[in-house]
Amino acid sequence: MAIRYIGSAIIDIRYRDRGDYAGRIVAGKCSWRFQDLHAPQAGLGAGVAYDSSKAYDKMAGSAVSFGSYFTSDNRGEDTPDWAPEPDVADAINDATAWAMDDKGNYDVRRTPPDVEENAAKAPKPRIGPYGMVPSVSGETWLENEVDGRRRARVRFPDGSLRVVDCEGVADTFFSVSCRAKIRGQIVRGYVTVDQDTEEFIFRPSSSDKGLLTSLLCGPAAEKLLSSSR
């Protein structure tokens, strides 16, 4: 699953199976749940897996395209049953139309706007013993052990960046056990590398997936989700 941002809308999207996606678009106080959103028969591009960051980017844009199409001034007898109510489609269109380029492509973001604005305040990795430099990829990094502690700044499924505490060293598949503290709760998982972006990312343990799902949107997004209809 992943959270994406287009304009002022939030897209919560999940890959199900066989190229199908489901999720929800939140625009202001309105929301629309979608399901059976199919990826193109030809796939999403060479080397792009269905459950990858690039795939979620493309399918979030596709979801918004469908959700914003049948607005109150663009409906008729052939409007499909799955289309959102007119006022909901209007809200989605208002929230996202300005985030489209002249070719009709949406500006899909993986990071909430407030996180992007605070990038200058991002924590910096520490230099390890004997001048050992951390591994850095984009806005993410993984430290060497410093004073008995090893940290990593990783990308979470909602697009946010957080610093986690790591335990041990990377295994054969380059994953490092770690724990994240989110809103006062500990979520256990591991740090690994996204094959598309090459950033360090957080994957929750199977026992903590549900907990992460309930925490990952952040206070602002959670407020929108809880107040939407």
Wavefront OBJ file of the C-alpha trace (Angstrom):
o trace
v 0.000 0.000 0.000
v 1.051 3.610 -0.418
v -0.099 7.178 0.122
v 0.251 9.674 -2.723
v -0.527 13.392 -2.988
v -1.905 15.186 -6.065
v -2.738 18.851 -5.633
v -4.485 19.038 -2.270
v -5.939 15.522 -2.568
v -4.691 12.448 -0.719
v -4.734 9.064 -2.456
v -4.580 5.914 -0.336
v -3.906 3.097 -2.793
v -3.350 -0.639 -2.399
v -2.289 -3.317 -4.847
v -4.532 -6.357 -4.635
v -3.710 -8.941 -7.301
v -3.380 -9.462 -11.040
v -2.784 -5.787 -11.763
v -5.812 -4.582 -9.769
v -5.768 -1.729 -7.259
v -8.193 -0.360 -4.692
v -8.181 2.589 -2.332
v -9.628 5.981 -1.532
v -9.247 9.586 -2.668
v -9.780 12.318 -0.086
v -10.427 15.868 -1.300
v -11.373 18.300 1.420
v -14.266 16.754 3.350
v -15.234 14.456 0.488
v -13.864 11.025 -0.277
v -14.384 8.361 -2.897
v -13.541 4.684 -2.538
v -12.463 2.878 -5.686
v -11.784 -0.746 -6.471
v -11.001 -2.896 -9.508
v -8.720 -0.186 -10.891
v -6.833 -2.079 -13.569
v -3.290 -1.456 -14.712
v -2.802 -1.277 -18.519
v -2.728 -4.689 -20.187
v 0.720 -3.880 -21.506
v 1.939 -3.283 -17.961
v 3.319 -0.161 -16.328
v 6.635 -0.054 -18.139
v 9.732 -2.181 -18.524
v 10.901 -3.479 -15.176
v 8.102 -1.779 -13.190
v 6.544 -4.219 -10.724
v 2.867 -3.830 -9.838
v 3.703 -3.328 -6.138
v 6.431 -0.721 -6.624
v 6.773 3.009 -6.015
v 6.535 3.864 -9.717
v 3.442 1.704 -10.110
v 1.720 3.456 -7.213
v 2.619 6.826 -8.756
v 0.995 5.916 -12.064
v -2.078 4.242 -10.609
v -2.709 7.128 -8.185
v -2.857 9.421 -11.212
v -5.199 6.990 -12.940
v -7.498 6.881 -9.905
v -7.725 10.676 -9.813
v -8.399 10.789 -13.541
v -11.415 8.492 -13.129
v -12.593 10.113 -9.902
v -12.563 13.642 -11.324
v -14.081 12.887 -14.740
v -17.822 12.659 -14.052
v -18.284 16.111 -12.543
v -21.692 17.747 -12.094
v -21.476 19.281 -15.578
v -20.250 16.086 -17.246
v -22.885 13.479 -16.439
v -25.500 11.689 -18.463
v -27.489 8.487 -18.746
v -24.290 6.586 -19.519
v -22.551 7.624 -16.285
v -21.244 4.343 -14.786
v -22.394 3.079 -11.395
v -18.870 3.274 -9.971
v -18.591 7.034 -10.593
v -18.504 9.211 -7.457
v -21.433 11.462 -6.609
v -21.381 14.780 -8.543
v -20.273 16.887 -5.575
v -17.503 14.414 -4.751
v -16.248 14.399 -8.349
v -16.333 18.213 -8.311
v -14.258 18.239 -5.108
v -11.677 15.837 -6.545
v -11.455 17.876 -9.739
v -11.068 21.156 -7.834
v -8.346 19.660 -5.652
v -6.295 18.169 -8.491
v -6.933 19.995 -11.795
v -4.290 22.627 -11.038
v -1.681 19.901 -10.474
v -1.802 18.739 -14.091
v 0.678 19.717 -16.793
v -0.216 20.723 -20.353
v 0.049 17.087 -21.463
v -2.576 15.930 -18.992
v -0.148 14.299 -16.553
v -0.622 14.791 -12.829
v 2.164 15.899 -10.516
v 2.148 12.913 -8.167
v 4.067 13.440 -4.931
v 5.207 10.822 -2.456
v 5.809 13.338 0.306
v 3.172 15.504 2.015
v 3.504 19.225 1.219
v 4.405 20.107 4.811
v 7.186 17.522 4.788
v 8.599 18.962 1.560
v 8.552 22.494 3.001
v 10.515 21.344 6.064
v 13.203 19.520 4.081
v 15.805 22.133 5.072
v 15.369 21.069 8.693
v 16.060 17.402 7.904
v 18.322 15.548 10.357
v 21.832 14.804 9.146
v 23.669 11.478 9.474
v 26.697 11.200 11.740
v 30.196 10.299 10.657
v 31.238 6.932 12.053
v 34.512 5.844 13.690
v 37.698 6.435 11.693
v 35.813 8.813 9.430
v 33.440 6.142 8.063
v 30.814 7.994 6.042
v 27.143 6.928 5.996
v 25.407 5.524 2.934
v 23.295 8.265 1.371
v 20.644 7.928 -1.338
v 18.574 10.975 -2.193
v 17.018 12.272 1.012
v 17.574 8.970 2.829
v 20.626 7.556 4.561
v 21.962 4.713 6.683
v 24.647 5.317 9.279
v 27.475 3.138 10.408
v 27.361 2.382 14.119
v 28.181 5.429 16.264
v 28.499 5.125 20.056
v 26.654 1.824 20.029
v 23.751 3.223 18.027
v 22.939 3.037 14.337
v 20.255 5.169 12.726
v 18.667 5.436 9.317
v 16.505 8.055 7.655
v 14.002 6.144 5.557
v 10.985 6.676 3.353
v 7.716 5.319 4.758
v 4.748 4.076 2.672
v 2.950 7.408 3.152
v 5.873 9.235 1.529
v 7.140 10.762 4.765
v 10.742 10.578 5.950
v 11.557 9.449 9.479
v 14.655 8.463 11.436
v 14.590 4.913 12.821
v 16.887 2.994 15.152
v 18.574 -0.006 13.540
v 19.639 -3.284 15.073
v 22.517 -5.328 13.698
v 23.952 -5.341 10.189
v 22.472 -5.911 6.746
v 21.724 -9.506 5.736
v 22.214 -11.106 2.307
v 19.186 -9.308 0.856
v 20.268 -5.969 2.363
v 17.680 -5.569 5.060
v 18.420 -4.237 8.531
v 16.079 -4.784 11.475
v 14.836 -1.524 12.976
v 12.162 0.108 15.069
v 10.316 3.341 14.436
v 8.549 5.502 16.998
v 5.390 7.038 15.550
v 3.019 9.047 17.731
v 4.444 7.421 20.844
v 4.116 3.854 19.563
v 6.878 1.480 18.468
v 6.559 -0.124 15.032
v 9.059 -2.873 14.246
v 10.259 -3.674 10.765
v 13.341 -3.432 8.608
v 15.218 -1.030 6.372
v 15.782 -2.065 2.778
v 16.329 -0.412 -0.614
v 13.596 0.510 -3.102
v 14.623 -0.974 -6.435
v 13.023 1.890 -8.370
v 14.216 4.942 -6.452
v 17.247 3.352 -4.720
v 16.163 5.127 -1.526
v 16.227 3.462 1.865
v 12.665 2.499 2.788
v 10.841 1.080 5.812
v 8.946 -2.206 5.641
v 6.902 -3.218 8.708
v 7.102 -6.666 10.235
v 4.084 -8.845 9.501
v 2.846 -8.451 13.073
v 3.013 -4.626 12.913
v 1.484 -3.997 9.482
v -1.899 -3.162 10.950
v -0.387 -0.806 13.489
v 1.576 1.040 10.822
v -1.521 1.340 8.644
v -3.337 3.083 11.502
v -0.440 5.475 12.118
v 1.228 6.267 8.824
v -0.979 9.046 7.421
v 0.151 11.675 9.918
v -2.094 13.972 11.980
v -3.145 16.245 9.102
v -4.029 13.437 6.724
v -5.692 11.456 9.515
v -7.943 14.425 10.295
v -9.003 14.641 6.657
v -9.625 10.914 6.458
v -11.655 10.811 9.666
v -13.789 13.824 8.717
v -14.453 12.693 5.140
v -17.608 10.967 4.103
l 1 2 3 4 5 6 7 8 9 10 11 12 13 14 15 16 17 18 19 20 21 22 23 24 25 26 27 28 29 30 31 32 33 34 35 36 37 38 39 40 41 42 43 44 45 46 47 48 49 50 51 52 53 54 55 56 57 58 59 60 61 62 63 64 65 66 67 68 69 70 71 72 73 74 75 76 77 78 79 80 81 82 83 84 85 86 87 88 89 90 91 92 93 94 95 96 97 98 99 100 101 102 103 104 105 106 107 108 109 110 111 112 113 114 115 116 117 118 119 120 121 122 123 124 125 126 127 128 129 130 131 132 133 134 135 136 137 138 139 140 141 142 143 144 145 146 147 148 149 150 151 152 153 154 155 156 157 158 159 160 161 162 163 164 165 166 167 168 169 170 171 172 173 174 175 176 177 178 179 180 181 182 183 184 185 186 187 188 189 190 191 192 193 194 195 196 197 198 199 200 201 202 203 204 205 206 207 208 209 210 211 212 213 214 215 216 217 218 219 220 221 222 223 224 225 226 227 228 229
